Amino acid sequence: MEKKAKPKKPKSKIFLIYVMFWVIIIGLSLMLIMDQAGEYNELRAEADHLQGEIDRINASNNVLEFQIEFFDSDAYIEQQARDRLRMVRPDEIVFRNVAAE
């Protein structure tokens, strides 16, 4: 007895629902991944910007610390006493140009 070739049945509705379910799950997963990638890029750019600002503030802080050290030095105090108060050391001889006054 010969077996008759059975005609191919169309795919069942259950299989189609199964495929659609997984397509939707994969699509949603890809959307979430893309959304998180965009958020990561935004946060990375903000972190880079803030790091640049920290570097700038640190440089400014270093300059200010140098100025504080300089202003506390004896050399600065002496310079200010000479320039602003016109003070001289006891062993110095001062010459004044009276013609310029």
Helices and strands as residue ranges (DSSP letters): H 13-71, H 74-85
